[in-house]
Amino acid sequence: QVQIVESGGGMVRAGESLRLSCVARGATVSINTIGWYRQAPGEERTKIATITSGTGGVTTYANSMKGRCTISRDNAKNTVYLQINSLKPEDTAVYYCKVFRSATVYYWGQGTQVTVSS
């Protein structure tokens, strides 16, 4: 059974930074593609960043987040991180981690809330 647990969210002020964590239990992050998504109230869930499996991993970012966030992986801790800098009020959302077993088999975590005040 795969369980995905996100953490690291909270209430911050504009301009501050957060590092979100995604721990995968029952799955190995080094051999799966991992994605971070977010969903603001009344909006669809959108992809922020992904990291592929393998040594290092290839990273991709949504245009809106390029330059402000970094996705990384610690294989020893089976954890994927999302560092977000210069947070803005419009970054307020629930942030989710998605672990891909394949293109059609994937798992979501329960999400972690990020709230940015101006």
Secondary structure by P-SEA (a helix, b strand, c coil): cbbbbbccbbbbcccbbbbbbbbbcccccccbbbbbbbbccccccccccccccccccbbbbcccccccbbbbbcccccbbbbbbcccccccccbbbbbbbccccccccccbbbbbbcc
